[in-house]
Amino acid sequence: MWPFRTAVSNASQGLSDQQVEQFIRDGFVKIEGAFSRELAVQARAILWRDMGCEESDPATWTKPVVRLGIYDDEPFARAVNTPVLHDAFDRLVGKGRWLPRTSLGTFPVRFPSAADPGDAGWHIDTSFPPDSGDTGDYFHWRVNINSKGRALLMLFLFSDTGKKDAPTRIRVSSHLDIARRLARAGDEGFSLKQLAENGFAESASRHQVLATGDAGTVYLCHPFLVHAAQPNRGSYPRFLAQPALVPAEPFQLERSDGDYSPVEQAIRLALQKG
């Protein structure tokens, strides 16, 4: 079994070959200082404005989680378009194989609370709607072995996030388990409801880590990575965006030139191809 070490990069350097290899094996890489603390402060001010509660008055923090939508204000657009992130997208997805973003979201803002937030189950993020039925119910959205519609899951930390501050829980290397399961479903894939039928039991024994870090940290995750929210037991709300990086072209698991991206390599590793 591989020893686990968190893959960490920062804004002064690009991803090393070792960090790319860790992404393939572990399913994520942590980039510290991916965007500035100043942008995080500016972004939080906009989010506080829209939540209907006061940062200076914890008595107004009455819900365990408040969900906010997509934001294209300047701080958000700049945060997702830093040189270090564009370089990382190129390394993990491939140059010309991803679409630039001009916005960030959604934001599940988690407040300190003893209440159950009601959304802390293990899951992966699905990426395309069903052909029929209720497209507004995300339990019916789907994901397939080629990760149609999603190149990366991204976690943007807009507040300092320690172990008590509702950091996202990650099952290391669980993307390999999910790839093997999705391989049985072909292009149609599975819905989140179907994937959750067994509680993601195939990844239950995987080592768990927490997506902690200072404001400005970004976790770039394989789209099949199993993860979960948790209650905030800290003293300040946790601000995080969890957007997708959208592919410019479908992933391919059989390329005549062998030019596989690390996202594709991870899927091929799970399926024992090459």
Backbone torsions as a table, in degrees:
resi	resn	phi	psi	omega
1	MET	NA	139.6	-180.0
2	TRP	-69.5	137.0	170.3
3	PRO	-68.8	146.1	-178.1
4	PHE	-95.4	129.9	172.0
5	ARG	-137.3	131.4	179.8
6	THR	-67.8	127.4	177.4
7	ALA	-78.9	117.2	-176.6
8	VAL	-125.8	132.4	173.0
9	SER	-126.6	174.0	174.6
10	ASN	-146.4	175.8	-170.6
11	ALA	-68.9	-11.2	-178.9
12	SER	-87.9	-1.8	-177.7
13	GLN	-151.7	156.5	174.2
14	GLY	-86.3	-179.2	177.8
15	LEU	-71.2	132.8	176.4
16	SER	-80.6	165.5	176.6
17	ASP	-59.7	-37.6	179.3
18	GLN	-63.8	-40.0	179.4
19	GLN	-68.4	-36.1	175.3
20	VAL	-64.5	-41.2	177.5
21	GLU	-62.9	-38.5	177.5
22	GLN	-66.2	-37.5	176.0
23	PHE	-59.4	-46.4	-179.6
24	ILE	-59.5	-42.6	-175.1
25	ARG	-81.9	-43.9	-172.3
26	ASP	-95.8	-23.1	175.9
27	GLY	96.4	3.1	178.7
28	PHE	-162.9	161.8	172.2
29	VAL	-138.7	141.4	-179.6
30	LYS	-102.7	126.3	179.9
31	ILE	-116.2	110.5	178.9
32	GLU	-82.8	141.7	179.7
33	GLY	64.9	33.2	179.4
34	ALA	-67.8	-29.4	170.4
35	PHE	-143.2	166.4	-168.8
36	SER	-80.8	155.0	174.4
37	ARG	-63.5	-31.9	178.7
38	GLU	-60.8	-44.0	177.4
39	LEU	-63.7	-37.1	178.3
40	ALA	-63.0	-42.4	178.7
41	VAL	-62.6	-45.6	-180.0
42	GLN	-62.9	-40.3	-179.5
43	ALA	-67.0	-42.4	179.8
44	ARG	-62.0	-36.4	178.7
45	ALA	-59.9	-39.3	178.3
46	ILE	-68.0	-41.1	-179.4
47	LEU	-67.7	-41.1	175.7
48	TRP	-59.6	-40.3	179.5
49	ARG	-56.6	-35.2	-172.7
50	ASP	-93.8	-4.8	-174.2
51	MET	-91.5	-15.6	180.0
52	GLY	75.1	24.1	174.8
53	CYS	-141.2	168.0	-172.0
54	GLU	-109.3	132.0	178.1
55	GLU	-60.2	-36.5	-175.4
56	SER	-83.4	-1.4	-176.0
57	ASP	-132.0	90.7	179.9
58	PRO	-58.5	-18.3	178.0
59	ALA	-64.9	-19.5	178.8
60	THR	-88.4	-2.7	179.4
61	TRP	-88.1	80.6	-168.8
62	THR	-97.5	-8.6	-178.3
63	LYS	-119.6	147.6	177.8
64	PRO	-70.0	-26.6	179.1
65	VAL	-150.2	138.2	174.3
66	VAL	-122.9	127.9	-177.5
67	ARG	-102.4	127.3	177.7
68	LEU	-116.6	158.7	-170.9
69	GLY	-89.0	-145.9	-176.8
70	ILE	-89.3	136.2	-178.6
71	TYR	-124.4	130.7	177.7
72	ASP	-116.2	15.1	175.1
73	ASP	-60.2	160.5	-173.2
74	GLU	-53.4	-45.0	-178.4
75	PRO	-59.8	-35.8	-179.1
76	PHE	-74.1	-44.1	179.6
77	ALA	-63.1	-38.8	179.0
78	ARG	-70.7	-36.8	-177.7
79	ALA	-63.0	-35.4	-176.9
80	VAL	-88.9	-2.7	-176.1
81	ASN	-123.0	34.1	176.4
82	THR	-77.3	153.5	179.2
83	PRO	-56.8	-39.0	-177.9
84	VAL	-65.7	-34.9	178.0
85	LEU	-73.8	-41.5	177.4
86	HIS	-60.0	-40.3	177.6
87	ASP	-63.2	-41.2	-180.0
88	ALA	-67.2	-39.1	176.6
89	PHE	-60.1	-43.1	178.8
90	ASP	-61.2	-42.4	-177.5
91	ARG	-68.5	-39.6	-172.3
92	LEU	-90.2	-33.1	-176.2
93	VAL	-107.4	-32.2	179.8
94	GLY	113.3	138.5	178.3
95	LYS	-60.8	132.1	-179.5
96	GLY	77.2	3.6	-176.0
97	ARG	-108.2	8.4	177.7
98	TRP	-135.7	155.5	-178.2
99	LEU	-101.8	130.4	178.4
100	PRO	-60.5	146.5	175.7
101	ARG	-103.1	149.6	173.9
102	THR	-121.3	10.5	-177.4
103	SER	-151.3	169.7	175.6
104	LEU	-136.5	153.7	177.8
105	GLY	154.4	176.7	-10.2
106	THR	-76.7	166.0	-179.1
107	PHE	-115.9	103.5	168.1
108	PRO	-86.2	99.2	-178.9
109	VAL	-84.5	117.9	-174.4
110	ARG	-103.1	120.4	-178.0
111	PHE	-95.2	150.4	173.6
112	PRO	-56.0	125.8	-175.1
113	SER	-166.1	146.6	173.5
114	ALA	-87.6	-8.5	-177.6
115	ALA	-76.8	151.1	175.6
116	ASP	-73.5	122.7	179.9
117	PRO	-69.5	-18.1	176.3
118	GLY	79.3	8.7	-177.2
119	ASP	-140.5	33.1	-171.7
120	ALA	-103.4	24.9	180.0
121	GLY	-83.4	156.9	177.0
122	TRP	-68.4	142.4	-177.3
123	HIS	-167.7	172.5	162.7
124	ILE	-120.8	162.5	179.5
125	ASP	-89.3	120.5	178.1
126	THR	-77.4	170.7	-167.3
127	SER	-138.4	-8.9	177.0
128	PHE	-147.0	149.6	-174.4
129	PRO	-76.7	161.5	175.7
130	PRO	-70.0	159.6	178.1
131	ASP	-67.6	-27.4	179.7
132	SER	-148.2	169.1	179.8
133	GLY	94.9	-162.6	-174.5
134	ASP	-82.9	101.0	179.5
135	THR	-75.7	-10.1	177.3
136	GLY	-84.6	-9.8	178.1
137	ASP	-97.3	107.7	-172.1
138	TYR	-73.1	-9.4	171.7
139	PHE	-68.7	-17.7	179.2
140	HIS	-99.2	-5.5	174.0
141	TRP	-67.8	159.3	-167.0
142	ARG	-124.9	166.4	173.1
143	VAL	-145.0	141.6	178.5
144	ASN	-126.4	177.4	-172.2
145	ILE	-63.5	-23.5	176.8
146	ASN	-93.8	7.5	179.3
147	SER	50.2	51.3	178.4
148	LYS	-51.7	124.7	174.0
149	GLY	86.5	-5.5	-179.0
150	ARG	-142.7	122.1	176.7
151	ALA	-93.5	-36.7	178.5
152	LEU	-146.7	150.0	160.5
153	LEU	-93.7	134.6	-177.3
154	MET	-126.6	137.9	177.6
155	LEU	-118.1	109.7	-179.1
156	PHE	-101.0	114.9	180.0
157	LEU	-87.0	114.6	178.5
158	PHE	-101.9	4.0	172.2
159	SER	-143.7	154.9	176.4
160	ASP	-60.9	130.3	-171.9
161	THR	-128.6	104.4	175.7
162	GLY	-95.9	-171.2	-174.5
163	LYS	-64.3	-27.2	-178.6
164	LYS	-92.9	-5.2	-170.1
165	ASP	-96.4	36.0	179.2
166	ALA	59.8	44.4	174.8
167	PRO	-66.5	145.0	176.8
168	THR	-61.0	135.3	175.6
169	ARG	-88.7	136.8	-176.8
170	ILE	-126.1	133.1	172.0
171	ARG	-95.2	110.0	-174.8
172	VAL	-63.0	132.2	177.2
173	SER	69.8	9.0	179.9
174	SER	-67.0	-18.6	177.4
175	HIS	-62.1	-28.3	178.5
176	LEU	-69.6	-39.7	177.6
177	ASP	-62.8	-43.9	-177.5
178	ILE	-68.8	-38.2	178.1
179	ALA	-58.9	-43.3	179.9
180	ARG	-64.6	-35.8	178.3
181	ARG	-71.0	-42.0	-179.5
182	LEU	-66.7	-27.0	-178.8
183	ALA	-59.4	-24.3	-178.7
184	ARG	-78.7	-11.6	-172.4
185	ALA	-106.7	-5.5	176.9
186	GLY	63.2	-153.1	-177.1
187	ASP	-66.4	-28.6	-179.0
188	GLU	-66.7	-35.4	178.5
189	GLY	69.5	-164.7	178.1
190	PHE	-122.6	152.6	170.6
191	SER	-81.8	164.1	176.1
192	LEU	-60.9	-38.1	178.3
193	LYS	-59.5	-43.3	179.1
194	GLN	-66.9	-42.5	-179.3
195	LEU	-64.7	-32.2	-175.4
196	ALA	-84.7	-2.7	-176.3
197	GLU	-58.2	-34.8	-179.7
198	ASN	-101.9	12.6	178.9
199	GLY	66.8	22.9	-177.6
200	PHE	57.5	42.1	-175.5
201	ALA	-62.6	-28.1	-177.0
202	GLU	-64.1	-19.7	-179.5
203	SER	-109.4	6.8	-173.0
204	ALA	-62.4	-28.3	-177.7
205	SER	-88.6	-1.1	-178.7
206	ARG	-68.8	147.8	175.5
207	HIS	-61.3	139.5	-177.9
208	GLN	-109.0	135.2	174.0
209	VAL	-128.1	163.9	-178.6
210	LEU	-111.4	137.2	-178.6
211	ALA	-83.3	72.0	179.2
212	THR	-93.0	164.2	176.4
213	GLY	157.5	169.7	176.9
214	ASP	-77.3	159.0	172.8
215	ALA	-54.6	133.6	-175.2
216	GLY	104.3	-7.9	176.7
217	THR	-81.3	142.6	176.2
218	VAL	-130.5	133.1	171.0
219	TYR	-101.9	122.9	174.4
220	LEU	-101.2	119.5	-170.3
221	CYS	-120.5	147.2	172.2
222	HIS	-61.3	141.0	-176.4
223	PRO	-61.1	-18.4	-179.4
224	PHE	-94.8	5.3	-174.3
225	LEU	-68.6	129.4	177.9
226	VAL	-81.8	130.5	-176.7
227	HIS	-150.1	171.7	-177.2
228	ALA	-156.9	150.6	172.6
229	ALA	-80.7	177.0	173.4
230	GLN	-159.1	162.6	179.6
231	PRO	-66.0	153.7	176.2
232	ASN	-88.5	114.1	178.4
233	ARG	-106.8	14.1	180.0
234	GLY	-91.3	-152.5	-176.5
235	SER	-120.6	-2.4	-178.2
236	TYR	-138.8	146.6	179.0
237	PRO	-59.6	146.6	176.8
238	ARG	-100.3	124.0	-179.1
239	PHE	-107.3	121.7	-177.9
240	LEU	-147.2	138.4	171.1
241	ALA	-106.3	144.5	-177.4
242	GLN	-131.9	61.1	-177.5
243	PRO	-80.9	165.2	170.7
244	ALA	-94.0	148.9	161.8
245	LEU	-94.1	124.9	-173.2
246	VAL	-92.3	134.1	178.5
247	PRO	-73.1	146.8	175.4
248	ALA	-82.8	-18.9	179.6
249	GLU	-150.5	156.9	-179.4
250	PRO	-63.1	146.1	170.5
251	PHE	-64.7	151.2	179.1
252	GLN	-130.2	127.4	-179.4
253	LEU	-95.6	-3.5	175.0
254	GLU	-135.1	98.8	-179.9
255	ARG	-111.6	130.5	-178.5
256	SER	-65.0	-29.8	-179.2
257	ASP	-92.1	-2.9	178.6
258	GLY	69.7	13.7	-176.2
259	ASP	-86.9	70.3	-177.7
260	TYR	-85.5	137.1	172.9
261	SER	-73.7	161.4	175.2
262	PRO	-57.3	-34.0	176.0
263	VAL	-62.2	-44.1	178.3
264	GLU	-68.8	-39.0	178.9
265	GLN	-59.3	-39.1	-179.7
266	ALA	-64.1	-42.1	178.7
267	ILE	-65.0	-42.6	178.2
268	ARG	-64.2	-37.0	176.3
269	LEU	-60.3	-44.5	-179.8
270	ALA	-62.5	-35.6	-177.4
271	LEU	-92.2	3.1	178.1
272	GLN	57.6	47.5	176.3
273	LYS	-101.4	118.4	175.2
274	GLY	69.3	NA	NA
